[in-house]
Amino acid sequence: MHKAFTGLLALCASLLLGCGAPPQAASNGNQSDIDKAEAVFAGGCFWCTEADFDKLPGVLKTTSGYMGGHLENPSYEQVSSGTSGHIEVVQVIYDRKQISYAQLLEAFWPTIDPLNGNGQFCDRGPQYRSAIFYANSDEQTLAEASKAALQSSGRLPGKVVTEVLPSSTFYPAEDYHQDYYQRNPLRYAYYRNGCGRDQRLEQLWGPKS
């Protein structure tokens, strides 16, 4: 990632010592090795966002789902039609002893197009827009600082329009959407390439290191 942006983000994180709850002492040996926390991100098609977060050390589990709408237990058809008000999201369960919330934010940005406010890549509509959902004031502060650092870095040729929103009820997506990139690798690769996702990411962020 661009050094200027990374430096600014590190500074923001250092000013927020203790963001997120501190590691909790567990009553037994197994639990003491892991300090679980949850984060929610929207990066367009949740198949791709799930695949991107699963690569990160310290991420324990990802679940594709929906958040932010006005219907209870929405279906994929309702969300994709744009009538339910939900956004496709991924719930990330991670170990704070291995990766911090600030590091998740830093990893999130180069997986999306932060300049596009009406979807991501070939998927158009508000149900595919990018967003960071915060569960508490510490996460909100970090997310907004991260967004501001990216904007001020001059790394991108435009305004960062990714939203920072309060978390609401998370609805897991249907089973066939979960781990789609692993269960259907050929179809996933065809979709991702046809959608132009990686091509656009390379335009914005440069080749993957």
FENDAHU-V142737 format. One record per pair of residues at least 24 apart in sequence whose C-alpha atoms are under 6 Angstrom apart, sorted by the first residue. I is the first residue (numbers start at 1). J is the second residue. D is the distance in whole Angstrom. If there is no record, write none. Layout:
BEGIN
i=I j=J d=D
i=I j=J d=D
END
This chain:
BEGIN
i=4 j=153 d=6
i=5 j=150 d=6
i=5 j=153 d=5
i=8 j=149 d=6
i=9 j=146 d=6
i=9 j=149 d=6
i=19 j=138 d=5
i=20 j=138 d=6
i=34 j=95 d=6
i=35 j=95 d=5
i=35 j=96 d=5
i=36 j=94 d=6
i=36 j=95 d=5
i=37 j=93 d=6
i=37 j=94 d=5
i=38 j=92 d=6
i=38 j=93 d=5
i=39 j=91 d=6
i=39 j=92 d=5
i=40 j=90 d=6
i=40 j=91 d=5
i=40 j=92 d=6
i=40 j=133 d=5
i=41 j=89 d=6
i=41 j=90 d=5
i=41 j=131 d=6
i=41 j=132 d=5
i=42 j=89 d=4
i=42 j=130 d=5
i=42 j=131 d=5
i=43 j=112 d=6
i=43 j=130 d=5
i=44 j=120 d=5
i=44 j=128 d=4
i=44 j=129 d=6
i=46 j=88 d=6
i=46 j=89 d=6
i=47 j=180 d=6
i=58 j=94 d=6
i=58 j=95 d=5
i=58 j=98 d=5
i=58 j=99 d=5
i=59 j=94 d=4
i=60 j=93 d=6
i=60 j=94 d=5
i=61 j=93 d=5
i=62 j=91 d=6
i=62 j=92 d=5
i=63 j=90 d=5
i=63 j=91 d=5
i=64 j=90 d=5
i=64 j=172 d=6
i=64 j=173 d=6
i=64 j=178 d=6
i=65 j=89 d=5
i=65 j=90 d=6
i=65 j=171 d=5
i=65 j=172 d=4
i=65 j=173 d=4
i=66 j=170 d=6
i=66 j=171 d=5
i=67 j=170 d=5
i=82 j=127 d=6
i=86 j=127 d=6
i=87 j=127 d=4
i=87 j=128 d=6
i=114 j=160 d=5
i=114 j=161 d=6
i=114 j=162 d=5
i=115 j=159 d=6
i=115 j=160 d=5
i=115 j=161 d=6
i=117 j=161 d=6
i=121 j=197 d=6
i=122 j=195 d=5
i=130 j=162 d=5
i=131 j=162 d=5
i=131 j=163 d=5
i=131 j=164 d=6
i=132 j=164 d=5
i=133 j=164 d=6
i=133 j=165 d=5
i=133 j=166 d=5
i=133 j=167 d=5
i=134 j=166 d=5
i=134 j=167 d=5
i=135 j=167 d=5
END
